[in-house]
Amino acid sequence: MYQRAPMQPSRYGSPPYGGGPAVGTSALLGQVLGMTGVGFLITAAAAYMFHGVSTMVGMLAFFGGFILLFVMNGVRESPQIALLWFYAFTFLEGIGIAPMLSAYVAAFGPAVVVNAAATTGFGMLVLGGVAFVFSVDWRRFSGIAFGLLIALVLVGLVSIFTHWVHPDTLSWLTLGVFTLLTLVDFSRIRAGGDGLSAVQLAVAIYLDGINIFLALLELFGSRGRR
């Protein structure tokens, strides 16, 4: 699991449900998906351009992206500036995951990355459809989802040093938690933003997607090891 996920800005300082003026759902969804799509393209391009960087460089990019999350939260009142920082963040994300992607490609071939990316895209599409088609308001589970996220991060950190949780188990747990978070975030869009800006929502959806992708990458790679 990519450990920067708990710092999703959309989960800090959020107003109560209905705390902000509602905007057109279709327009908001289009904005969020457009921003998120560009962000993923930037990440993919950065990962390709920096595929030969060392793990240390990837870690530095990781921490740089972590800092940019706070910067974006600080400039959220200026959507254009926040969007530029978001794209800078997605660029650093690409550099951060480049060493990992290179290792998977070297071990299993490029198909494992393509399959994980395609499955992530299809899964996000399905989850968005579930949130918009059915009448369930997944926002009611946001507190549970955030608590599970904190627990997941703690388990992941402990497992780094003790290896008491199998990587496949951690990946399945990551999929479960971020599936719920994705449903919550799409429900926020369906509600007209829930007081959040389009950029904040795009950051949330992006982080959901990148963590789902990395969990699937681990699972597909584990299947290739057998």
C-alpha positions, 0 to 999 in steps of 0.5 A, spaced: 500 500 500 502 506 498 503 510 505 501 517 503 494 515 502 491 517 509 493 524 508 487 525 503 486 533 503 478 531 502 478 528 509 480 534 513 476 540 514 470 537 511 464 540 512 458 536 514 454 533 509 450 539 505 455 544 508 457 547 501 453 549 496 451 544 491 453 544 484 450 540 477 452 533 479 454 532 471 458 538 471 462 536 477 463 529 475 465 531 468 470 536 472 473 531 477 474 525 472 477 530 467 482 532 472 483 525 475 484 522 468 489 528 466 493 526 473 493 519 471 496 520 464 501 525 468 503 519 473 504 514 467 508 519 463 513 520 469 513 513 471 515 512 464 520 517 463 524 516 470 523 508 470 531 507 471 531 512 477 533 509 484 529 507 490 532 513 493 530 518 488 523 514 488 522 515 496 524 523 495 519 523 490 514 520 495 516 525 501 515 531 496 508 528 494 506 528 501 508 535 502 504 537 496 498 534 499 499 540 505 500 545 500 494 543 496 490 544 502 493 551 503 491 553 497 484 550 496 481 557 495 484 558 489 482 552 484 487 554 478 493 554 483 490 548 487 490 544 480 497 546 478 499 543 485 495 537 484 498 535 477 505 537 480 503 532 485 501 526 480 508 527 477 511 526 483 507 520 484 509 517 477 517 518 479 515 515 486 512 509 483 517 508 477 522 503 481 516 499 483 514 498 476 520 497 473 521 491 478 515 488 476 516 489 469 523 486 470 520 480 474 514 479 470 514 483 464 510 489 462 503 485 462 502 485 469 502 493 469 498 493 464 493 488 467 493 492 473 492 498 470 486 496 466 483 492 472 483 498 476 480 503 470 474 498 470 473 497 477 473 505 478 468 505 473 464 500 476 464 503 483 462 510 480 456 506 477 454 503 483 455 510 487 450 513 482 445 508 480 443 505 487 440 510 492 445 508 497 448 514 500 455 511 502 457 518 505 454 515 512 460 510 512 465 515 511 467 515 519 468 507 518 472 507 512 477 513 515 478 508 521 479 502 517 484 506 513 488 508 519 488 501 522 490 499 515 496 504 515 498 502 522 498 494 520 502 496 514 507 500 518 508 494 523 508 489 517 514 492 514 518 491 520 515 484 523 512 481 516 507 478 520 501 480 515 502 476 508 503 481 502 497 478 499 493 479 505 495 486 506 493 487 498 486 484 499 485 489 505 487 495 501 482 493 496 477 492 501 478 499 504 479 503 498 473 500 495 469 503 500 473 510 500 471 510 492 464 509 494 464 514 499 468 519 494 463 518 488 457 519 493 460 526 495 460 527 487 453 525 487 451 530 492 454 536 489 461 536 492 459 535 499 462 542 500 469 540 497 472 543 491 473 539 484 480 539 485 479 536 492 475 531 490 479 529 484 485 528 489 481 523 493 479 519 487 486 519 484 489 517 491 483 511 491 485 509 484 493 509 485 492 505 491 487 500 488 492 499 482 498 498 487 494 493 491 492 489 484 499 490 482 502 486 488 496 481 487 498 480 479 505 479 481 504 474 486 500 470 482 506 470 477 511 468 482 507 461 483 
